[in-house]
Amino acid sequence: MSKALEGVRILDFTHVQSGPTCTQLLAWFGADVIKVERAGEGDATRAQLRDIPGVDSLYFTMLNHNKRSITLNAKHPAGKEVLETLIRDCDVLVENFAPGALDRMGFGWERIQELNPRMIVASVKGFGPGPYEHCKVYENVAQCTGGAASTTGFEDGPPVVTGAQIGDSGSGLHLALGIVTALYQRQVTGRGQRVLTAMQDAVLNLCRVKLRDQQRLERNGVMEEYPQYPEGTFGDAVPRAGNASGGGQPGWILKCKGWEDDPNAYIYFITQAAVWPAICKVIGREEWITDPDYATPRARLPRLMQVFATIEEWTREHTKFEVMDILNQYDIPCGPILSMKEIAEEPSLRATGTIVEVDHPERGPYLTVGNPIKLSDSPTEVRRSPLLGEHTEEVLGQLGYSSEQIAALRSVHAI
């Protein structure tokens, strides 16, 4: 069975997380991703957070599946010639260098267009055009500048970043969509184009409901679904919302049986209006069904924290999985707080390919995240990440280089 992106060749100049997330996704869909690395060093994450001395780290292996690795010294004239050949041969160049790095290498947009007018050049940067476009950005910086940190945490505490890599991996996912869109448009125009994802922009896109709330706050002065309503005061910016759902269905994280010893013995509980009578029956508060102080969503709003405290009295009598089993009988929305250990051991995630075990020639078997996007006609086979320069000779041979020419490139350290 053919792959969705079979025949598309990607020249991968990315490193660390944002860019490799993008190119790994394209590789999972069948694109031939050629990862270009410096000889002897390679992607910085090969050596970061190592758990086995001298072996590629999990950081690297989990972001570079299904790719081929070549080493190339683009500063050497012979290495530049190889890069020019690659640009002519490939469909997409993806990079997350510091701003201006490609231009300094002599491969700015105009030069790439001369070599291959059909080439799509895709970039992840920290910021878009503006006063900060030349600043260096990492995951948590993106979360802070994109609006996520200021709206995360509890109102009496500092801003908090999330464990989800919405800055790096979130930007990579956005960039992958941009690349596929540009490839689709190229079928009509025959031309390549530039694709840009700024990490600040990607985080803001994932925080759009908070921009919604900012405008609601400016209009009304309060936001009734936030836990500080009605006793608390609102400033002029969207505050931190604790565990509030951010939508029209109030939710909160509640303790379950065993919470004293298990930091993840909690469940997210949503008091959806449609199932309010069922909630009241389950927790033994049937009188709330008709009590005017609790019978309607509007009446419950100023009493939400009291409502959740009462529900928690019930959830603390059951494990999080017992709570989920009981609530699901009545279609009451909920979800247990799952630890990474629980997720790694969940059989259903293995069965769907969401968690995959991969064998590596140096580190042995390890767990990784599989493709979160499932296509019925293009199933994903997760293959191990490449060793540094593992495919240099193979790729150059496909470009028409003879074994003698490859040996000559090696002798001058161009590859």
N, C-alpha and C positions, 0 to 999 in steps of 0.2 A: 504494500500500500504506500503510495507516495505521500510525502509530507507537505504541509500547507505552504511552507516557504522553500521547498526544494528548488535548487537552481539559483537562489539568491546568495551572493557571496558578500560577506561582511568583513571589512578591514577594521579590526578591533584595537584601538589605541587607548583603551580604558584601563583604569586601575582602581584599587580599593573596592568601593561598593556600588556607587550610583550607576556608573557606566557598565560594570560587569553584570549588574542585575538586568539591565536592558539587553545586553548582547547574549546573556544566558537564555533569556526568554525567547529571543529570536532563534537561538540554536536549538532549543527544545522544539520549536515549530518546524525545524528542518533546514534552516539556513546554515551555510558553511561559514562558520565564524573562525577567522584566522587572527589569533591573539598575538600582537607584536610586542615583544619584550626585549629589554636590554640583556645582553649576555652576562652571565654571572650573577645577575641581580634579579631581574624579572619584576613582576608585580610586587609591591611592597608587602602586600598581605601574605605572600608565601612564608614570610618569616615572623609575622605578627601573631602574638598570642598562641605560640606553638605549645602543643601538649606533648609532642614527641620531638626530641632534639634532632635537628638536621632534616626534618621531614616537612613537606608543605603543610601549613596549618589548616585547620578546619575552616578558618575564615576564608582562605583562598579556595579550598576545594569545593565549598558549598556555594560559591559564586561563579564558578568557571566550568561547569559541566558541559559536555558535548562540544567543546571547542578544540581547535588545534593551536599549538603554540610554536611560534618561530622566534628566533632571536635576530635582532637587526640593529646595526649601528648607523642610524640615519645621519650622523654627523660626518661619516666617511663618504667620500665621493662615490665609491662603489656601492655603499649601502644606500645612498640616495637614488642611484640608478635602479636598485632592486625595488625601492619604495615606489618609484615612478611606474615601474612595471606592474606592481600590485594595484596601484590606483587605476591604471588603465583596465585591469582585469576585474576589479571588484565593482559592486553596485552601491555599497554604502560604506562610508568611513564614519566610525563612532569614536568620539574622544571626550574626555573630561579633564583635559589639561587646564592649567591656569590660563586666564585670558591672554591671548596673543601668542601662545606657545607655537601653534602651527605656523603662524606668520614668521616667527623667528627661525623655524626649521626650513623656511623657504617653500612652504606648502600652504599658503593662504588660499582663500576661496577662489581668487582669480587664477592662480596657478593650477589648482585642481581642476577647474573648469576647462583650462587649456588641454590638460591631459585626458580628461574624461567628462564631456559635457553632460553625461547621464548620471554622474556620481551624485549621490545624496550625502551631504556632510551633516552629521547629527552631533550636537554638543550638549553636555550638562554643564551649567555654570552655577555659581552661588546666587548671583543676582542678575537680573536683566539689565538692559541699558539704563544708566542713571548714575547717581553719585557713588554707589557702592559696587559697581560692576567689576572693579579690579580687586575686590577683597576676597580673601580666602575663606571658604565656608566648609564646615563639617556638619555632621548630622544634627547635633544639638543646637548649633548656631542657626541652622535652617528652621528648626522647630521654634526657636525663640523669635526669629525675624518674620516667620510666616504666620504668627498669631496663635500657635498651638500652646506654647508654654504659659502665656499670660492667662489663658482660659482653662488651664488644667490644674487640679489640686483643690484644696479646700480654702474657703474664704479667709480663714484666720492663719493661713500659712503662705509660704513663698510660692512663686511659679514653679511648676514641675514639668519635666520632659517625660514623654512616654517611652516605654520600652519598645514599642513598634517603630521600626526605622522608616518613618514617614518622610524624612528628609532625603535620605540616600536611596533606599529601595523605592520609595514613592516616586522620586524623580525619575528613576530608571524605568518604572512602569509607564509613566507619562511619555518618556522619550520613545519607548518601543512603539506606542500607539502612533506617535508622530511619524516615525520611520515607515511603518506599514502604510499609513495614509499617503505619505510622499511617494512610496513605491506604486501605490494604486493610481495616483494622479499622473505619474510618469508614463503609464500605459497610454494616456491620452496625449500628453504634451511632448513626450520624448525627452524631456529635460529633467535634470536633477535640480535640487534646491537645498537650501539650508534649513535645518530643523533645530530649534533651540528649546530646551527646558531649563528654566531657572529654578533652583531648589526652593527659593522663597515662594515663587509662584505655585509650585507643586504643593507645598504645605498649605498655602492659603486656599488652594482649590479643595483640599481635604478638610479645611476648616470653614467652608462656606457658610455653614449654619451659624457660626459665630458672627460672621459679617451680617447675616440676617438679623441676629439678636442685637447687634450694635444699632441698627436702624430702628428696631422696635423699641430699644431702650431710649433712644433720643426722642422718639415720638411720645412714649408713654411714661417714662421715668422709672418704671418697674418692669420686672419680668416675673409673672406669677408662677411659672413652673420651676423657678430657682429656689433652692432650700432656704435662702435668707428672706424670702417673702413669707409673711408680711412684717415680721419683727425687725429684720435687718434693714439697712439703708443701702441704696444703690448710688454709685458714683457716676461719672460721665463715660465710663468704658465698661465693656462686658466683663463681669467678674468671674472668678473661678466658681465652678458649679458643683464641686464634689463629685458625687456619683449620679447626679441628675442625668436623665436620658438625653436631654437636648432636643426633645420632640414633644409631641402632644400627649405622650403616654408616660406618666410619672413612674420612675424606677429608682431603685436603690440597692446597694450591696448589703446583705444581711448575714449575720453570723448563723452558722449551723452547728450541729452537735460535733464536738471535738475541736472547736475553734481555739480553745486554750492552748493546745499543743500543736495544732496544724495551722500554719499561716494561710492556707488556702481552703480552709473549711468554711466557705462562704458561698452564697448564691446571689445572682442578680434577679430581683423580683420586680415585675412590672404590674402596676395596678391598672390594667386596661379597663376602661369603662364598661365594655361589653361583657366582661366576666366578673364584674364587681360582686354580684350576688353569690357567685360560686366562691370567690375569695372569702367572703364573710362566713359562708357555711364551713369552709375548710378550716378556718382559724377559730371557729366557735364564737363568732360575733354576728349572728344572724340579725340581731336588732339593728345593726348598722344599715341593713338593706332599706329600711323605711325611715330611719332616723334622719330628719331634715339636715342635721349637721354633717351627715356622711353619705346621704343617698345619691347625690349628684357630684360630678367632677368639680363643678364650681364650688360647691360647699366643702369639698375635701381639700381644696388647694391650700387654704391657710392652716390646715391640720395635717399636712402630709407627713411631717416628721413624727408626729404622734401616731399616725396610722402605721408607718413603717416600724416604729418601736413596738407596737402591739403585734404586728405580723412576725417580728423577730422573736417574740416570746414563743411563737409556735415553731418557727424554723429551727430554733436552738434545741428542740426536742428530737430532731431528725438529722441524719447525715445529709449532705448536699445532694447525693444521688437519690436518697429516699424522698427528699423534698421535690426533686425534679419528677420522679415517677408519679407522685401524688398529684402534683399540679398539672402535669400533662394529660391526666385523665379528664381534666376540665378545660383544657385548652388555655390555661393560664400561662402567659409568656414568662419564661425564666431561663436561667442558664447557670450551671455551676462554674465556679472559678477553677479552671483546670491549670495545674502546674505543668511546667515543661516536662517533668518526669512522667506525669499522667498522659500527656499528649504523645510523648515518644513511645509509650507502651500501648497505645490505643489500637486494637486490631483493625477497626473499621478504617482508620486513616492509612494503615498499611495496604488494605485491600483496594482502596481507591487510588493509590499512588501519590497521596498527599504527603506521606512519610515514606521514604525509600531507603533501603540499605544498599550501599554501593561498595564495591571492593576496590581497593587502591593497592598498587604494587609495592608501595613503601610503608603505608600505614595500616594496611589491612582493611577490614570492613568498617564502615562508619555510617551513621544515619544522616540524611539530608532531607531538605524540603523538596518535594517534587513539583511539577508544574501545577499551579492552582487553576489554570484554565484548561478545561477538558474539551477536546474536539472529537466528535464521533468518528470522523474519517481521517484523523491525523493523530493517533495516540502517541504519547510522549514516552520515549525510552531514555531514561536518565543514565548517561555514560559518565565515567569518572573524569575529573579534571586532568588536563595534560601536564606532564612533567615539563620543566623549563626547556624550551627549544626542541621538544620531542619531535616536532613535525617539520623542522626547518628544511631538511633535504627533500622531504616528500612534497612540500608546497613549491619549492623552487623547481623541482623536477616537473611539476605540472605547469609551471610558467615557461618551461622550455630550456631551463639551465641544464647543462651537461654536468656529469660528475666532476670533470676537470674544472669547469667554471666554479662549481660549488667549493671545491677544494681551494681554489685561488681566493675566493671570497673569505674563506676561513683563515687563510694564511695572512691576510691583511686586517683581520679582525673586523671585517665589515658585517659579518653575521655571527 
